[in-house]
Amino acid sequence: MKRYTSSLATLLILLMSSYTYAGSSTPKTFNISHITQEQFDDFAKTNKTVFIGFHTDWCGSCRAQHKSLASLQQDYTNVFMLNWDERKQFNIPAPAARTTIVAYKEGKIIDQLIGSNDLDAINNFLSKNSK
């Protein structure tokens, strides 16, 4: 019985930590746009860099990255998110890891920030690749 209670408590904590808005794959506390194929194609036609943060709903480091990107969205209007599970529906080159921010120029990957990074590292990555 003790083992069952412990497993049930762990499951409940995991479920509570990954709740989302109904019908949305965006974590509840963060407000950042998910990119569409049309938006990506428009950026690819220009010489502008677009940044996509890949994430999953259940990944804690993805949520932390999402929060950091949302706080930087005022300074960078070309930052979007894409759910890892939805990436195959797009004609967008995807990184090998889920918690990754990818810089694209003319539709091609020019740089990647892989793994869980703090706000300063993310800001430096965006700044470096925005030029």
Buried (B, 14 or more C-beta within 10 A) or exposed (E): EEEEEEEEEEEEEEEEEBEEEEEEBBBEEBEBEBBEEEBBEEBBEEEBBBBBBBBBBEBEBBBBBBBBBBBBBEEBEBBBBBBBEEBEEBEBEBBEEBBBBBBBBEBEBEBBBEEEBEBEBBBEBBEEBBE
